[in-house]
């Protein structure tokens, strides 16, 4: 089983058993948190943003759908709105220093990456 993270914010859970794959993209609030944290951390270019993605892996039992679902539920419960808000403030780093709001946050606009694919 693989969990895909942007810094310390989970985004997706996947598992593969031969040719069969199970995948759950976490609730949209996780992607919103990732975008806001990236903006606060100054990761505004496509390359800066992309290089912060990582994967963690662990063994998975035979029922990959059940295990992926259970892991996604665990992450969605563990990373509640309060914890995601803290991660946004620290630029996506668990226990990291607090960054001031990004300019696009103070102007009410969403985070925007520069130099990414069209």
MILO-119245 format. One record per residue: residue number from 0; x, y, z of N, C-alpha, C in turn; chain. Coordinates in nm, 3 decimals, always signed. Each point is the difference from the previous one (the first is absolute). Layout:
{nr NUM | n_u X | n_v Y | n_w Z | ca_u X | ca_v Y | ca_w Z | c_u X | c_v Y | c_w Z | kette A}
...
//
This chain:
{nr 0 | n_u +0.084 | n_v -0.117 | n_w +0.000 | ca_u -0.084 | ca_v +0.117 | ca_w +0.000 | c_u +0.089 | c_v +0.123 | c_w +0.000 | kette A}
{nr 1 | n_u -0.042 | n_v +0.100 | n_w -0.075 | ca_u +0.075 | ca_v +0.123 | ca_w -0.013 | c_u -0.089 | c_v +0.118 | c_w +0.036 | kette A}
{nr 2 | n_u +0.055 | n_v +0.090 | n_w +0.082 | ca_u -0.066 | ca_v +0.128 | ca_w +0.027 | c_u +0.084 | c_v +0.107 | c_w -0.067 | kette A}
{nr 3 | n_u -0.065 | n_v +0.085 | n_w -0.078 | ca_u +0.067 | ca_v +0.109 | ca_w -0.069 | c_u -0.023 | c_v +0.127 | c_w +0.079 | kette A}
{nr 4 | n_u +0.108 | n_v +0.072 | n_w +0.028 | ca_u -0.002 | ca_v +0.119 | ca_w +0.086 | c_u +0.058 | c_v +0.120 | c_w -0.074 | kette A}
{nr 5 | n_u -0.047 | n_v +0.118 | n_w +0.036 | ca_u +0.071 | ca_v +0.124 | ca_w -0.033 | c_u +0.053 | c_v +0.048 | c_w +0.134 | kette A}
{nr 6 | n_u +0.132 | n_v -0.003 | n_w +0.013 | ca_u +0.064 | ca_v +0.023 | ca_w +0.129 | c_u -0.065 | c_v -0.094 | c_w +0.102 | kette A}
{nr 7 | n_u -0.070 | n_v +0.055 | n_w +0.102 | ca_u -0.061 | ca_v -0.086 | ca_w +0.103 | c_u -0.152 | c_v -0.005 | c_w -0.010 | kette A}
{nr 8 | n_u -0.054 | n_v +0.032 | n_w -0.118 | ca_u -0.144 | ca_v -0.004 | ca_w -0.022 | c_u -0.032 | c_v -0.115 | c_w -0.095 | kette A}
{nr 9 | n_u -0.079 | n_v -0.098 | n_w +0.046 | ca_u -0.034 | ca_v -0.111 | ca_w -0.089 | c_u -0.097 | c_v +0.043 | c_w -0.109 | kette A}
{nr 10 | n_u +0.008 | n_v -0.067 | n_w -0.114 | ca_u -0.088 | ca_v +0.035 | ca_w -0.113 | c_u -0.072 | c_v -0.121 | c_w -0.057 | kette A}
{nr 11 | n_u +0.065 | n_v -0.117 | n_w +0.003 | ca_u -0.054 | ca_v -0.115 | ca_w -0.072 | c_u +0.052 | c_v -0.129 | c_w +0.062 | kette A}
{nr 12 | n_u -0.082 | n_v -0.105 | n_w -0.007 | ca_u +0.040 | ca_v -0.133 | ca_w +0.047 | c_u -0.019 | c_v -0.097 | c_w -0.116 | kette A}
{nr 13 | n_u +0.102 | n_v -0.080 | n_w -0.028 | ca_u -0.008 | ca_v -0.097 | ca_w -0.109 | c_u +0.059 | c_v -0.134 | c_w +0.045 | kette A}
{nr 14 | n_u -0.041 | n_v -0.105 | n_w -0.068 | ca_u +0.060 | ca_v -0.132 | ca_w +0.019 | c_u -0.014 | c_v -0.076 | c_w -0.130 | kette A}
{nr 15 | n_u +0.093 | n_v -0.092 | n_w -0.021 | ca_u -0.001 | ca_v -0.080 | ca_w -0.122 | c_u +0.024 | c_v -0.146 | c_w +0.037 | kette A}
{nr 16 | n_u -0.075 | n_v -0.085 | n_w -0.067 | ca_u +0.016 | ca_v -0.145 | ca_w +0.015 | c_u +0.006 | c_v -0.056 | c_w -0.141 | kette A}
{nr 17 | n_u +0.121 | n_v -0.016 | n_w -0.049 | ca_u +0.016 | ca_v -0.042 | ca_w -0.139 | c_u -0.051 | c_v +0.109 | c_w -0.093 | kette A}
{nr 18 | n_u -0.099 | n_v -0.034 | n_w -0.081 | ca_u -0.055 | ca_v +0.098 | ca_w -0.095 | c_u -0.115 | c_v +0.080 | c_w +0.060 | kette A}
{nr 19 | n_u -0.048 | n_v -0.042 | n_w +0.115 | ca_u -0.113 | ca_v +0.066 | ca_w +0.064 | c_u +0.049 | c_v +0.115 | c_w +0.089 | kette A}
{nr 20 | n_u -0.068 | n_v +0.114 | n_w -0.010 | ca_u +0.038 | ca_v +0.116 | ca_w +0.081 | c_u -0.123 | c_v +0.056 | c_w +0.071 | kette A}
{nr 21 | n_u +0.023 | n_v +0.050 | n_w +0.119 | ca_u -0.104 | ca_v +0.071 | ca_w +0.075 | c_u +0.056 | c_v +0.137 | c_w +0.034 | kette A}
{nr 22 | n_u -0.082 | n_v +0.104 | n_w -0.017 | ca_u +0.049 | ca_v +0.135 | ca_w +0.024 | c_u -0.113 | c_v +0.086 | c_w +0.056 | kette A}
{nr 23 | n_u +0.032 | n_v +0.079 | n_w +0.102 | ca_u -0.094 | ca_v +0.098 | ca_w +0.053 | c_u +0.072 | c_v +0.133 | c_w +0.012 | kette A}
{nr 24 | n_u -0.055 | n_v +0.101 | n_w -0.065 | ca_u +0.047 | ca_v +0.137 | ca_w +0.016 | c_u -0.075 | c_v +0.054 | c_w +0.121 | kette A}
{nr 25 | n_u +0.074 | n_v +0.057 | n_w +0.095 | ca_u -0.064 | ca_v +0.050 | ca_w +0.121 | c_u -0.092 | c_v +0.118 | c_w -0.030 | kette A}
{nr 26 | n_u -0.084 | n_v +0.034 | n_w +0.096 | ca_u -0.098 | ca_v +0.108 | ca_w -0.012 | c_u +0.065 | c_v +0.126 | c_w -0.059 | kette A}
{nr 27 | n_u -0.072 | n_v +0.077 | n_w -0.079 | ca_u +0.056 | ca_v +0.121 | ca_w -0.062 | c_u +0.064 | c_v +0.098 | c_w +0.098 | kette A}
{nr 28 | n_u -0.038 | n_v -0.004 | n_w +0.128 | ca_u +0.062 | ca_v +0.093 | ca_w +0.097 | c_u +0.150 | c_v -0.023 | c_w +0.011 | kette A}
{nr 29 | n_u +0.045 | n_v -0.122 | n_w -0.030 | ca_u +0.144 | ca_v -0.029 | ca_w +0.005 | c_u +0.073 | c_v +0.074 | c_w -0.112 | kette A}
{nr 30 | n_u -0.055 | n_v -0.001 | n_w -0.121 | ca_u +0.064 | ca_v +0.072 | ca_w -0.111 | c_u -0.003 | c_v +0.150 | c_w +0.024 | kette A}
{nr 31 | n_u -0.109 | n_v +0.050 | n_w +0.056 | ca_u -0.008 | ca_v +0.143 | ca_w +0.035 | c_u +0.109 | c_v +0.034 | c_w +0.101 | kette A}
{nr 32 | n_u +0.017 | n_v -0.085 | n_w +0.102 | ca_u +0.104 | ca_v +0.022 | ca_w +0.101 | c_u +0.139 | c_v -0.004 | c_w -0.063 | kette A}
{nr 33 | n_u +0.022 | n_v -0.093 | n_w -0.091 | ca_u +0.130 | ca_v -0.010 | ca_w -0.068 | c_u +0.028 | c_v +0.127 | c_w -0.078 | kette A}
{nr 34 | n_u -0.097 | n_v +0.048 | n_w -0.076 | ca_u +0.020 | ca_v +0.121 | ca_w -0.080 | c_u +0.027 | c_v +0.122 | c_w +0.088 | kette A}
{nr 35 | n_u -0.074 | n_v +0.013 | n_w +0.110 | ca_u +0.021 | ca_v +0.114 | ca_w +0.090 | c_u +0.135 | c_v -0.009 | c_w +0.070 | kette A}
{nr 36 | n_u +0.038 | n_v -0.121 | n_w +0.044 | ca_u +0.129 | ca_v -0.019 | ca_w +0.066 | c_u +0.114 | c_v +0.029 | c_w -0.096 | kette A}
{nr 37 | n_u -0.013 | n_v -0.043 | n_w -0.124 | ca_u +0.105 | ca_v +0.026 | ca_w -0.100 | c_u +0.014 | c_v +0.150 | c_w -0.023 | kette A}
{nr 38 | n_u -0.110 | n_v +0.069 | n_w -0.004 | ca_u +0.003 | ca_v +0.144 | ca_w -0.019 | c_u +0.069 | c_v +0.069 | c_w +0.118 | kette A}
{nr 39 | n_u -0.035 | n_v -0.040 | n_w +0.120 | ca_u +0.063 | ca_v +0.059 | ca_w +0.119 | c_u +0.149 | c_v -0.029 | c_w +0.005 | kette A}
{nr 40 | n_u +0.039 | n_v -0.118 | n_w -0.045 | ca_u +0.141 | ca_v -0.040 | ca_w +0.003 | c_u +0.079 | c_v +0.059 | c_w -0.116 | kette A}
{nr 41 | n_u -0.067 | n_v +0.074 | n_w -0.088 | ca_u +0.069 | ca_v +0.061 | ca_w -0.114 | c_u +0.029 | c_v -0.097 | c_w -0.113 | kette A}
{nr 42 | n_u -0.069 | n_v -0.113 | n_w -0.001 | ca_u +0.019 | ca_v -0.101 | ca_w -0.105 | c_u -0.094 | c_v +0.032 | c_w -0.116 | kette A}
{nr 43 | n_u +0.029 | n_v +0.108 | n_w -0.071 | ca_u -0.093 | ca_v +0.049 | ca_w -0.102 | c_u +0.034 | c_v -0.047 | c_w -0.141 | kette A}
{nr 44 | n_u +0.121 | n_v -0.049 | n_w -0.022 | ca_u +0.031 | ca_v -0.050 | ca_w -0.133 | c_u -0.035 | c_v -0.149 | c_w -0.005 | kette A}
{nr 45 | n_u -0.028 | n_v -0.045 | n_w -0.119 | ca_u -0.036 | ca_v -0.140 | ca_w -0.020 | c_u +0.107 | c_v -0.093 | c_w +0.056 | kette A}
{nr 46 | n_u +0.127 | n_v +0.027 | n_w -0.031 | ca_u +0.108 | ca_v -0.088 | ca_w +0.045 | c_u +0.014 | c_v +0.000 | c_w +0.152 | kette A}
{nr 47 | n_u -0.012 | n_v +0.118 | n_w +0.063 | ca_u +0.008 | ca_v +0.006 | ca_w +0.146 | c_u -0.111 | c_v -0.082 | c_w +0.064 | kette A}
{nr 48 | n_u -0.118 | n_v +0.009 | n_w -0.057 | ca_u -0.118 | ca_v -0.071 | ca_w +0.052 | c_u +0.016 | c_v -0.151 | c_w -0.018 | kette A}
{nr 49 | n_u +0.037 | n_v -0.041 | n_w -0.119 | ca_u +0.010 | ca_v -0.143 | ca_w -0.033 | c_u +0.107 | c_v -0.071 | c_w +0.084 | kette A}
{nr 50 | n_u +0.111 | n_v +0.065 | n_w +0.026 | ca_u +0.108 | ca_v -0.069 | ca_w +0.071 | c_u -0.034 | c_v -0.028 | c_w +0.147 | kette A}
{nr 51 | n_u -0.107 | n_v +0.054 | n_w +0.051 | ca_u -0.039 | ca_v -0.025 | ca_w +0.139 | c_u -0.089 | c_v -0.123 | c_w +0.018 | kette A}
{nr 52 | n_u -0.042 | n_v -0.063 | n_w -0.110 | ca_u -0.084 | ca_v -0.120 | ca_w +0.010 | c_u +0.087 | c_v -0.119 | c_w +0.039 | kette A}
{nr 53 | n_u -0.054 | n_v -0.087 | n_w +0.084 | ca_u +0.072 | ca_v -0.121 | ca_w +0.042 | c_u -0.100 | c_v -0.114 | c_w +0.020 | kette A}
{nr 54 | n_u +0.055 | n_v -0.119 | n_w +0.012 | ca_u -0.082 | ca_v -0.120 | ca_w +0.020 | c_u +0.052 | c_v -0.077 | c_w +0.120 | kette A}
{nr 55 | n_u -0.093 | n_v -0.054 | n_w +0.077 | ca_u +0.036 | ca_v -0.094 | ca_w +0.106 | c_u -0.069 | c_v -0.132 | c_w -0.033 | kette A}
{nr 56 | n_u +0.068 | n_v -0.109 | n_w +0.032 | ca_u -0.054 | ca_v -0.131 | ca_w -0.034 | c_u +0.002 | c_v -0.092 | c_w +0.121 | kette A}
{nr 57 | n_u -0.098 | n_v -0.088 | n_w +0.003 | ca_u -0.003 | ca_v -0.107 | ca_w +0.099 | c_u -0.069 | c_v -0.120 | c_w -0.064 | kette A}
{nr 58 | n_u +0.017 | n_v -0.114 | n_w +0.063 | ca_u -0.062 | ca_v -0.120 | ca_w -0.055 | c_u -0.151 | c_v +0.008 | c_w +0.014 | kette A}
{nr 59 | n_u -0.066 | n_v -0.073 | n_w -0.085 | ca_u -0.146 | ca_v +0.002 | ca_w -0.007 | c_u -0.048 | c_v -0.145 | c_w -0.007 | kette A}
{nr 60 | n_u -0.113 | n_v -0.027 | n_w +0.061 | ca_u -0.058 | ca_v -0.133 | ca_w -0.005 | c_u -0.060 | c_v -0.031 | c_w -0.137 | kette A}
{nr 61 | n_u -0.066 | n_v -0.112 | n_w -0.010 | ca_u -0.055 | ca_v -0.044 | ca_w -0.128 | c_u -0.120 | c_v +0.081 | c_w -0.048 | kette A}
{nr 62 | n_u -0.080 | n_v +0.053 | n_w +0.092 | ca_u -0.119 | ca_v +0.078 | ca_w -0.038 | c_u +0.041 | c_v +0.147 | c_w -0.011 | kette A}
{nr 63 | n_u +0.058 | n_v +0.035 | n_w -0.114 | ca_u +0.056 | ca_v +0.135 | ca_w -0.015 | c_u -0.107 | c_v +0.108 | c_w +0.005 | kette A}
{nr 64 | n_u -0.119 | n_v -0.027 | n_w -0.051 | ca_u -0.107 | ca_v +0.101 | ca_w +0.003 | c_u -0.036 | c_v +0.037 | c_w +0.144 | kette A}
{nr 65 | n_u -0.015 | n_v -0.101 | n_w +0.084 | ca_u -0.035 | ca_v +0.024 | ca_w +0.140 | c_u +0.112 | c_v +0.074 | c_w +0.072 | kette A}
{nr 66 | n_u +0.124 | n_v -0.039 | n_w -0.025 | ca_u +0.112 | ca_v +0.063 | ca_w +0.068 | c_u +0.020 | c_v +0.145 | c_w -0.045 | kette A}
{nr 67 | n_u -0.013 | n_v +0.025 | n_w -0.130 | ca_u +0.013 | ca_v +0.137 | ca_w -0.051 | c_u -0.111 | c_v +0.086 | c_w +0.059 | kette A}
{nr 68 | n_u -0.120 | n_v -0.052 | n_w +0.003 | ca_u -0.113 | ca_v +0.073 | ca_w +0.056 | c_u +0.021 | c_v +0.031 | c_w +0.148 | kette A}
{nr 69 | n_u +0.048 | n_v -0.098 | n_w +0.075 | ca_u +0.025 | ca_v +0.020 | ca_w +0.144 | c_u +0.108 | c_v +0.104 | c_w +0.023 | kette A}
{nr 70 | n_u +0.106 | n_v -0.004 | n_w -0.080 | ca_u +0.109 | ca_v +0.098 | ca_w +0.015 | c_u -0.049 | c_v +0.140 | c_w -0.036 | kette A}
{nr 71 | n_u -0.078 | n_v +0.012 | n_w -0.105 | ca_u -0.054 | ca_v +0.131 | ca_w -0.039 | c_u -0.090 | c_v +0.054 | c_w +0.111 | kette A}
{nr 72 | n_u -0.085 | n_v -0.085 | n_w +0.056 | ca_u -0.087 | ca_v +0.042 | ca_w +0.110 | c_u +0.081 | c_v +0.044 | c_w +0.121 | kette A}
{nr 73 | n_u +0.106 | n_v -0.074 | n_w +0.031 | ca_u +0.086 | ca_v +0.035 | ca_w +0.113 | c_u +0.064 | c_v +0.137 | c_w -0.021 | kette A}
{nr 74 | n_u +0.054 | n_v +0.023 | n_w -0.120 | ca_u +0.065 | ca_v +0.128 | ca_w -0.028 | c_u -0.101 | c_v +0.115 | c_w +0.003 | kette A}
{nr 75 | n_u -0.118 | n_v -0.022 | n_w -0.056 | ca_u -0.101 | ca_v +0.106 | ca_w -0.001 | c_u -0.047 | c_v +0.033 | c_w +0.141 | kette A}
{nr 76 | n_u -0.001 | n_v -0.099 | n_w +0.089 | ca_u -0.037 | ca_v +0.024 | ca_w +0.139 | c_u +0.114 | c_v +0.068 | c_w +0.076 | kette A}
{nr 77 | n_u +0.121 | n_v -0.050 | n_w -0.020 | ca_u +0.117 | ca_v +0.051 | ca_w +0.071 | c_u +0.035 | c_v +0.143 | c_w -0.043 | kette A}
{nr 78 | n_u -0.018 | n_v +0.031 | n_w -0.126 | ca_u +0.031 | ca_v +0.133 | ca_w -0.054 | c_u -0.130 | c_v +0.079 | c_w -0.012 | kette A}
{nr 79 | n_u -0.051 | n_v +0.042 | n_w +0.116 | ca_u -0.124 | ca_v +0.079 | ca_w +0.001 | c_u +0.030 | c_v +0.144 | c_w -0.043 | kette A}
{nr 80 | n_u -0.104 | n_v +0.082 | n_w -0.004 | ca_u +0.016 | ca_v +0.138 | ca_w -0.046 | c_u +0.102 | c_v +0.077 | c_w +0.084 | kette A}
{nr 81 | n_u +0.001 | n_v -0.024 | n_w +0.131 | ca_u +0.094 | ca_v +0.070 | ca_w +0.087 | c_u +0.145 | c_v -0.037 | c_w -0.034 | kette A}
{nr 82 | n_u +0.025 | n_v -0.129 | n_w -0.016 | ca_u +0.137 | ca_v -0.043 | ca_w -0.032 | c_u +0.043 | c_v +0.049 | c_w -0.138 | kette A}
{nr 83 | n_u -0.091 | n_v -0.004 | n_w -0.097 | ca_u +0.035 | ca_v +0.052 | ca_w -0.133 | c_u +0.027 | c_v +0.150 | c_w +0.006 | kette A}
{nr 84 | n_u -0.076 | n_v +0.074 | n_w +0.083 | ca_u +0.025 | ca_v +0.144 | ca_w +0.014 | c_u +0.139 | c_v +0.026 | c_w +0.056 | kette A}
{nr 85 | n_u +0.043 | n_v -0.082 | n_w +0.097 | ca_u +0.135 | ca_v +0.014 | ca_w +0.055 | c_u +0.105 | c_v -0.030 | c_w -0.107 | kette A}
{nr 86 | n_u -0.024 | n_v -0.101 | n_w -0.081 | ca_u +0.094 | ca_v -0.034 | ca_w -0.107 | c_u +0.005 | c_v +0.110 | c_w -0.106 | kette A}
{nr 87 | n_u -0.111 | n_v +0.062 | n_w -0.028 | ca_u +0.000 | ca_v +0.113 | ca_w -0.094 | c_u +0.090 | c_v +0.110 | c_w +0.054 | kette A}
{nr 88 | n_u -0.017 | n_v +0.034 | n_w +0.129 | ca_u +0.077 | ca_v +0.109 | ca_w +0.060 | c_u +0.150 | c_v -0.029 | c_w +0.001 | kette A}
{nr 89 | n_u +0.036 | n_v -0.127 | n_w +0.008 | ca_u +0.143 | ca_v -0.036 | ca_w +0.004 | c_u +0.054 | c_v -0.039 | c_w -0.137 | kette A}
{nr 90 | n_u -0.072 | n_v +0.032 | n_w -0.105 | ca_u +0.049 | ca_v -0.032 | ca_w -0.134 | c_u +0.001 | c_v -0.148 | c_w -0.029 | kette A}
{nr 91 | n_u -0.084 | n_v -0.076 | n_w +0.069 | ca_u -0.011 | ca_v -0.143 | ca_w -0.026 | c_u +0.094 | c_v -0.088 | c_w +0.080 | kette A}
{nr 92 | n_u +0.074 | n_v +0.060 | n_w +0.094 | ca_u +0.097 | ca_v -0.076 | ca_w +0.081 | c_u -0.056 | c_v -0.017 | c_w +0.141 | kette A}
{nr 93 | n_u -0.017 | n_v -0.124 | n_w +0.042 | ca_u -0.050 | ca_v -0.029 | ca_w +0.134 | c_u +0.094 | c_v +0.060 | c_w +0.104 | kette A}
{nr 94 | n_u -0.053 | n_v +0.087 | n_w +0.087 | ca_u +0.080 | ca_v +0.062 | ca_w +0.105 | c_u +0.096 | c_v +0.107 | c_w -0.048 | kette A}
{nr 95 | n_u -0.009 | n_v +0.040 | n_w -0.126 | ca_u +0.089 | ca_v +0.101 | ca_w -0.055 | c_u -0.039 | c_v +0.140 | c_w +0.045 | kette A}
{nr 96 | n_u +0.085 | n_v +0.099 | n_w -0.031 | ca_u -0.031 | ca_v +0.138 | ca_w +0.036 | c_u -0.120 | c_v +0.052 | c_w -0.079 | kette A}
{nr 97 | n_u -0.069 | n_v +0.097 | n_w +0.057 | ca_u -0.117 | ca_v +0.058 | ca_w -0.065 | c_u +0.044 | c_v +0.104 | c_w -0.103 | kette A}
{nr 98 | n_u -0.056 | n_v -0.010 | n_w -0.120 | ca_u +0.025 | ca_v +0.097 | ca_w -0.106 | c_u -0.113 | c_v +0.101 | c_w +0.000 | kette A}
{nr 99 | n_u +0.029 | n_v +0.125 | n_w -0.036 | ca_u -0.109 | ca_v +0.097 | ca_w -0.015 | c_u -0.087 | c_v -0.038 | c_w -0.119 | kette A}
{nr 100 | n_u -0.125 | n_v +0.049 | n_w -0.002 | ca_u -0.086 | ca_v -0.030 | ca_w -0.115 | c_u +0.065 | c_v +0.046 | c_w -0.130 | kette A}
{nr 101 | n_u -0.017 | n_v -0.079 | n_w -0.104 | ca_u +0.051 | ca_v +0.037 | ca_w -0.132 | c_u -0.085 | c_v +0.112 | c_w -0.057 | kette A}
{nr 102 | n_u +0.056 | n_v +0.075 | n_w -0.092 | ca_u -0.071 | ca_v +0.112 | ca_w -0.060 | c_u -0.132 | c_v -0.044 | c_w -0.062 | kette A}
{nr 103 | n_u +0.000 | n_v -0.115 | n_w -0.068 | ca_u -0.124 | ca_v -0.045 | ca_w -0.063 | c_u -0.107 | c_v -0.038 | c_w +0.104 | kette A}
{nr 104 | n_u +0.042 | n_v -0.034 | n_w +0.123 | ca_u -0.098 | ca_v -0.027 | ca_w +0.105 | c_u -0.062 | c_v +0.129 | c_w +0.052 | kette A}
{nr 105 | n_u +0.081 | n_v +0.104 | n_w +0.014 | ca_u -0.050 | ca_v +0.126 | ca_w +0.054 | c_u -0.087 | c_v +0.073 | c_w -0.101 | kette A}
{nr 106 | n_u +0.016 | n_v -0.032 | n_w -0.127 | ca_u -0.081 | ca_v +0.064 | ca_w -0.104 | c_u -0.120 | c_v -0.085 | c_w -0.038 | kette A}
{nr 107 | n_u -0.019 | n_v -0.114 | n_w +0.069 | ca_u -0.116 | ca_v -0.084 | ca_w -0.025 | c_u +0.008 | c_v -0.083 | c_w -0.126 | kette A}
{nr 108 | n_u +0.121 | n_v -0.020 | n_w -0.052 | ca_u +0.017 | ca_v -0.081 | ca_w -0.121 | c_u +0.061 | c_v -0.133 | c_w +0.038 | kette A}
{nr 109 | n_u -0.022 | n_v -0.101 | n_w -0.083 | ca_u +0.060 | ca_v -0.131 | ca_w +0.023 | c_u +0.147 | c_v +0.000 | c_w -0.038 | kette A}
{nr 110 | n_u +0.074 | n_v -0.098 | n_w +0.050 | ca_u +0.141 | ca_v -0.014 | ca_w -0.035 | c_u +0.014 | c_v -0.030 | c_w -0.148 | kette A}
{nr 111 | n_u +0.104 | n_v +0.053 | n_w -0.060 | ca_u +0.023 | ca_v -0.020 | ca_w -0.143 | c_u +0.146 | c_v -0.035 | c_w -0.022 | kette A}
{nr 112 | n_u +0.025 | n_v -0.107 | n_w -0.071 | ca_u +0.137 | ca_v -0.040 | ca_w -0.030 | c_u +0.047 | c_v +0.069 | c_w -0.126 | kette A}
{nr 113 | n_u +0.126 | n_v +0.038 | n_w +0.000 | ca_u +0.059 | ca_v +0.062 | ca_w -0.118 | c_u +0.086 | c_v -0.102 | c_w -0.072 | kette A}
{nr 114 | n_u -0.007 | n_v -0.001 | n_w -0.131 | ca_u +0.087 | ca_v -0.085 | ca_w -0.080 | c_u -0.042 | c_v -0.144 | c_w -0.009 | kette A}
{nr 115 | n_u -0.121 | n_v -0.032 | n_w +0.039 | ca_u -0.049 | ca_v -0.137 | ca_w -0.007 | c_u -0.053 | c_v -0.032 | c_w -0.137 | kette A}
{nr 116 | n_u -0.043 | n_v -0.124 | n_w -0.020 | ca_u -0.054 | ca_v -0.038 | ca_w -0.130 | c_u -0.130 | c_v +0.076 | c_w -0.029 | kette A}
{nr 117 | n_u -0.024 | n_v +0.025 | n_w -0.126 | ca_u -0.120 | ca_v +0.077 | ca_w -0.039 | c_u -0.123 | c_v -0.085 | c_w +0.008 | kette A}
//
